[in-house]
């Protein structure tokens, strides 16, 4: 599912940081990840990103073609530039991105809403929008 006018902004990504098993084989077996986390664990699922529009992450040479995109959506607390192919939300609808929240509702979020930080790591962003506890 590529838009012919913006091929670098591919499809969708899943909030892998806080909602799933992390898939970095270099990490080995660690117990501090959200392995098999129950979604009922989140106090306010209506404010936790589940799936959203995703940029393919062509800044990373490991993911620089259409066949090597990552479905992992990097959290907004790490900002717009992220390594490892885990790029964050793509604001490809004017200045907005579409988000499916953990409770199932969908909304458009503006780039200036705080869902992605414009600075270095921002823990509050991940707490407010991404499910960090």
C-alpha positions in Angstrom: 0.0 0.0 0.0 2.0 2.9 -1.3 0.8 6.3 -2.3 2.5 7.0 -5.7 3.0 10.6 -4.8 4.7 9.9 -1.4 6.4 6.5 -1.7 8.6 7.2 1.3 5.7 7.3 3.6 4.6 3.7 3.8 1.5 2.3 5.4 1.1 1.8 9.1 3.1 0.9 12.2 2.4 -0.7 15.6 3.4 0.7 18.9 6.0 -2.0 19.5 7.8 -0.2 22.4 5.0 -0.6 25.0 2.5 -3.0 23.4 4.4 -6.0 22.2 7.4 -8.3 22.4 10.4 -6.3 21.2 12.2 -8.0 18.3 15.8 -6.9 18.5 17.8 -10.2 18.4 20.8 -8.4 19.9 19.1 -7.9 23.2 18.9 -11.6 24.1 16.5 -12.9 26.7 15.6 -10.0 29.0 12.7 -9.8 31.4 12.3 -6.0 31.3 10.2 -5.8 28.1 6.5 -5.9 27.8 6.4 -9.6 26.9 2.8 -10.7 26.6 1.5 -7.6 28.2 -2.3 -7.4 28.8 -3.9 -4.3 27.4 -6.0 -4.0 30.5 -2.8 -3.0 32.2 -3.1 0.5 30.8 -5.0 3.0 32.9 -6.2 5.1 30.0 -6.3 3.0 26.8 -8.1 5.9 25.0 -4.8 7.8 25.1 -2.3 5.0 24.1 -1.3 4.8 20.5 -2.0 1.3 19.0 -1.4 1.8 15.3 -0.6 4.9 13.2 0.5 6.2 9.9 4.2 5.4 9.6 7.2 6.8 7.7 9.3 4.0 6.1 12.5 5.2 7.7 14.7 5.6 4.7 17.2 7.6 6.9 18.4 4.2 8.1 20.5 2.3 5.4 19.2 -1.0 6.7 15.7 0.0 5.6 16.3 2.0 2.5 14.1 0.2 0.1 10.5 -0.8 -0.1 11.2 -4.4 0.7 12.8 -3.7 4.1 10.4 -1.6 6.0 9.8 -2.1 9.7 6.3 -2.5 11.1 7.6 -1.3 14.4 6.4 2.3 15.3 8.9 4.2 17.3 7.5 6.1 20.2 7.1 9.9 20.0 9.3 10.4 23.0 12.3 9.8 20.9 11.4 12.5 18.4 11.1 12.5 14.6 14.6 11.1 13.8 15.0 7.5 15.1 17.4 4.7 14.4 17.0 1.1 13.9 14.2 1.4 11.3 11.7 2.2 14.0 10.6 5.5 12.6 7.7 7.3 14.2 4.4 8.7 13.0 4.1 10.2 9.5 2.2 13.4 9.4 1.1 13.0 5.8 -2.4 14.5 5.9 -1.4 18.1 5.9 0.1 18.5 9.4 -1.9 15.5 10.8 -1.5 11.8 11.3 -4.2 9.2 11.8 -4.0 7.1 15.0 -5.9 4.0 16.1 -5.9 4.2 19.9 -5.8 1.2 22.2 -9.5 1.5 23.0 -10.3 1.2 19.3 -11.3 4.8 18.5 -9.6 6.7 15.6 -8.5 10.3 15.5 -6.3 12.7 13.5 -3.5 14.2 15.6 -1.6 17.4 14.7 2.2 17.4 14.5 2.2 20.2 17.1 0.0 18.2 19.6 2.9 16.8 21.5 2.4 13.2 20.3 5.9 13.3 18.9 8.5 15.5 20.7 10.7 17.9 18.9 13.6 17.6 21.4 15.7 14.8 22.8 14.1 12.0 24.7 10.9 13.2 26.4 9.5 10.7 28.9 6.3 12.7 29.4 5.4 12.3 25.7 5.7 8.5 26.1 3.6 8.6 29.3 0.9 10.8 27.8 0.5 9.1 24.4 2.4 5.8 24.1 1.7 3.8 27.3 4.8 4.2 29.3 3.9 3.6 32.9 
